[in-house]
């Protein structure tokens, strides 16, 4: 790789991967920018509309619940339709979501758009795009190359989300320098979200057409059904824990606990996102050395300990240090988990496995933001952090016990 190309390397697949995968990496980067600023901007936008803290949790619940329904549909019907067509539909839905959310002011219409649309209040990708892109990526590589590709995919999303978090300060800057009402400037960010959806649509148009799987794929899950069900149940525990502290709620916690502004919160999530994304470069080499499952578990537990500790600190520098250290470790399991799921099922089952492991995650995570919003509204500021950390540790220990003897097709365990 030449020095000039190195900074752009995340937009290119690693060696041994279908070159068309770069389109998915580019699309993930664009979506990540939007996810980054939406997660930080959403609570401030809802507060500016006159809603309370509980509403932030309700909107988060609606977005995640809608994602769960969408992934159920993908799991049941996705194998019968071309993945490219489904991706194009998802991109069009993203554009419509931005336009609708940026123009509405009443709670029920906003909840409806949050449910059917593609907004993402969390640090990871929980939308309709996830199972579709994962299945397409899994077809593009095998073994260690697949792990490297998923790491590159997660890295692209993490870096772009970090950049997007900085953009959350843009409405305040526009309001101060262009004498535009702050609420109007915030609405403009959702228009930018819609424009990005159109750009993603154009990228998907360039994907090669592939026929959907036929007879073998009509039963969504076959020989790997038991493995997928166990993974899905365990992943739901992790997702519920993560839902207690999606980025929009962590933003709200920082605002309540330390009086953060949007600009300050954006800067924190920028550095947090950089650490999360950069750490994923280490996922593939660590997995080659100690295995996919061990990488998932033994990088995850220390991050949860840091989160619990942050709930009990009163010093802002110490709190931020703990949260940033948590960010440096908490996402190492994302590419390895995705690669592990794709590696322990047969190729025809991959679209269904991606969907059915995502569905319980979305359903479980959907409940949590409302609970966490209620905790914050009641003044229990540390409760979501402690509950999140403890549940994640329990999940890590359970997944290690359940799957330590199952070896994926790439040879790592």
N, C-alpha and C positions, 0 to 999 in steps of 0.2 A: 504494500500500500504506500503510495506516495504521500509526502507530508501535506500536499495541498488537498488530497482527498480525505485524509484522516478525520478532520472535524465532521465531515458529512457521512462517515462510514455507517452510522446507525440507519441511514436510509437505504443501505445495500445489504442483501442477504449474505450470510457467511458462506464460505466454500462448501460445495456439495448440496446447494439448495437451488431450486427452481428460481430463475431470475425474475419471474413475474411477481414473486413475493415482495419485491420492493414497493409495489403499488399498495399492498396492505400495510407495510411499514410507514409509508408516507401518509396514508389515510389515518392510521393510528396516531401519528404525530399531530396532524391537524385537529383531530378530535380531542387529543390530550390538552392542547392549548385551551380549547373551550371548557373542558372539564375542570382545568385549573382555575380559570377565573370564575366559573359558575359556582364552584364549591365555596369560594371565599365571598363572592358577591351576594349569594342567595340570601343569607340571613339579614344582611344590611338592606337588601331590596325589599324583603318582606316586612322588616321593621319600618322602612320608609313608607310602605303602603298602609301602615297603621295596624299591623298584626302583632301578636305577642310571641313569646318564645316557644310556646306549645305548637304554634302554627309552623314554625321552622321544622319541628319534628314531624308534624303531620304531612308536610310537603315531601320530606325525605322518605317517609313511609310510602306515600303514594308513588313516588318515582321507582322505588325498589320493588314494590308490589306489582307495578305495571311491567317491570323488567322480568319478573318471575312468570307472569302470564305469557309474555312474548316468547320466553325461552321454552315454555311448555309447548307452545304452538310450533316452534322450530323443531323441537324434539319429536313431535308427533307427525308433522307434515313436511319438515324440511328436507328429508331424504327423497321426497317425490318431486321436488322442484329444483331447478338449477340454482346453485348457491349464488351465482352472479346476480340473478334476478332478485333474490331475497336481499342481497346486499344493497342493490339499487333502491329497493323499497325502503330499507332502513335509512339510507342517506336522504331520501325525499322526506321521510318522517322527521328526521333531524331538522331539516330546513323549516318544515311546518311548525315544529315545536318552538323554535326560536321566535318566529313571527308571532305566534299565539301568546306565548308567555310574556313577551315584551309589550303586548298591547292590552292585557287584561288587568283588572284591579280587584275583582271580587273573589272571595275565597273558593267557592264551589267550582267556578270555571277554571281557576288556577289548579285546583286539585285534579280536575278532569284531565287537563293538559299534562300535568305531572305524571298521571297514571298511564296515559296512552302514548306519551312522548318519550324522548330520549335523554332528558336531563339526568345528570349524574352528580349527586352531592357528596360522593366519596372520593377517596384517593385512588381507587382502582377502577377498572372498567367493569360495570355491572349491567350494561345495556344489552339491547337486542344484538348489537354488533359482535359481542364477545363469542358466543358459540359458533356463529357463522365464520368469523375470521379464524378462530382456532381450528375449525375443521379444514378450512382451506390451507392454512399454514401446515397442518399435520400431513397433508398430502404432498407437501413440497420438500420434505426431508425425512431422513431416517436416523435412528440412533443418536449419537452425540451431536450430529449436525442439527437434529430437531431441537435438542436442548439449547444449542447455541442460537437457533432461530427464534425460539420463544424468549430467550434472554434478550435478544436484539429487539424483539417486539415490545417487551416490557420496558426496556431501556428507552425506546423511542417515546412510549407513552409517558414515562416518568419525567424525562427531560422536558418534553413539551408541556406537561402539566405544571412543572416548576416555572417555566416561562409564563404560562397562562396566569399563575397566581400573582405575578408582578403586575399583569394587566388589570387586575381587580382594582388597582388604585387609579386607573384611568378616568373613571367617572368623576372622582373628586378633583382631579387635575383639570378636567374639562370644565367642571362647574366653577372652579376658581379663576380660570384664565379666559374662558369664553363667555362667562356670565350666562351659562345655561343652567336651568334648574337641575339639582342633583338627581332627582327621580327620572327626569328625561334622559340624562346622561346614562343612567343605569339601564334604561330601556334600550338605548342604543347598543349596549353590549349584547343584548339578546338578538338584535338585528344582525350583529356580527356573527353570532352563533348560527343564525339561519344561512348567512352567506357561506360560512364554512361548510355547512351541510351540502350546499350546492357544489362546492369544490370537491368534496368527498365523492359525490355522485359522479362527477366527471372522471375521477380516478378509477372508480369501479367500472366505468364503461370500457376501460382499456384492459380489464381482466380477460384472459382467454375464456371462451365459452366451453363448459364441460357438461356433459349429460349427467343427470342425477343417477345414483345407483338404482338398479332395477330390482329384480325379485328378491335378492338377498337382503336388500336394505329396507324392505317393506315392514319387516319386524324390527322395530327400532333397536332393540337389544336382544342378543342371543347368548352365546357362550359366556360372555363377560358380565351378564346381568347381576350376579351376586356381588362381584367386585365393585361394580358401579354403584349399586345400592348402598353398600357399606361406606364407600367413599362419600357419596352424597349425604348420608346421615351425619358423618363426621364433619364434612365441610360446612354443614348447616350450623354446627356449634360455633365454628370459627367465624362464620358470616354474622351470626347473631351478635357475637362479641364485637366484631368490627363495626356493626351497625350502631352500637352504642356510642361510637366516637367517629362517625364520618366527618370529613373535613369541614362541612358546614357547621356541625355541632362543636367541633374543636375550635373553630373560629368564634362561635358564640361564647364558648367557655373562656377563651382568651380575652374577649371583649369584657365579659362579666368579671373575671378574676383580676385582670391587670389593666383594664381600660384601653385595650388595643384599638387603634384606628384601622381602617381598611388598608391603608398604605403599609402600616406596620405588620398587620396580619399577612398581607401579600408578600412582604419581604421574608417573613418567617417561613411561609409555605414554599417560597422560591428555594431557600437553602435546604429546607426539609426535603423538597422534591429532588433537588440535585443529589443529595446524599442517598435517597432511596434509589434513584435511577442509576447513579454511579456504582452503587453496591451490586447492582444486578449484573454488571460486567464480570463479577467474580462468581456468579451462580454456576456457569458451565464448568469452569476449571475445578471449583470445589466439588461439584457433583461427580466429575470424573474421578476425583480422588477418594471421596467418602461415600458416594452414592446419592441418588436423587432424594430418597426418603430421609436419610440422615441430614442432608442439607436443609430440607424443609423444616425439620424439627429443631436441630441444634443451633440454628441461627435465629429461630423464632422466639425461643424461651427467654433469652436475655433481653430482647426488646420489650417483652411483656413485663419483666421485672422493672425496667426503667419507667414504663408507663405508670405502674403502681406507685413507684417512688415519687413521681412527679405530682401525684395527687396530694401528697403530704408535705410538699415543700412550700415555703412562703417566699423564698427568694426568687425573683424573676430570672436572673442569670442561671441559677441552678436548675430551675424548671425548664428553661429553654435548652440547656445543655442535655438534660435527660431526654427531652422530647426529640432533640436532634440525633442523639445516639440511638434512640429507638428507631428513628427513620432510617438510619444507616443499616439496620439489621432486619427491619420488619418485612421488607419486600423481597428478600432473597428467596423466599419460598414460592413466589408467584410464578416465575418461569419454570422452576423445577416441578411445581405442582401440576402445571399445565402439561409439561412434557411427560410427567409420570402417568397422568390419566390417559394421554394418547398412546403411551407405550404399553399399558397393561390391557388394552382392548384390541380386538381385531380391526383392520382398516375399515370394513364396511360399517362398523359400529361407532366410528369416531364422531360423526355429527351428532348422533343420539347421545353418546357419552358426554360430549361437551355440553349439550343442552341439559341433560338430566343431572349432571353434577352441579350445574349452574342454578337450576330451578330451586332446589332446597336452600341454596345459599341466598338467593334473592328473597325467597319467602321468609326465611329466618331473619335476614337483615332488615326486611321491611317492617317488622314489628318493633325493632329496637329503637329507631330514632324517636318515635313518639314517646316511648318509655324514658329515654334519655332527656328529651325535651321537657318532660314533666318533672324529672329530677332537678334539672337546672332551674326551671321555673319555681320549684319549691325551695330553692336555696341549697340543695345537696350537691355542691359543686364538684366534690371529689368522687362521688359515687359512680358516675359513668366510667371514669378512668380505672378505678379499682375493679369494678365488675368486668370490664373489657379485658384487663390484664389477667385476672384469675381464670376466666373462661378460656382464654387462648392457651394458657399453660395446660389446662385440663385437656383441651383438644390435642395439643402436641403430643402429650404422653399417650393418649388413647390411639392416635393414628400410628404412632411408632409400635405400640403393642399389637395392633391389628394387622399391620402390613409388613412387618420386618422380614417375613419369610417369602414374600412375593417379589419376584424379579421381573422387571420390565424387559421388553425385547431388545433394548440397547445394551443389556448386560450389567447395568448398575442396579443396585437394590436400595 
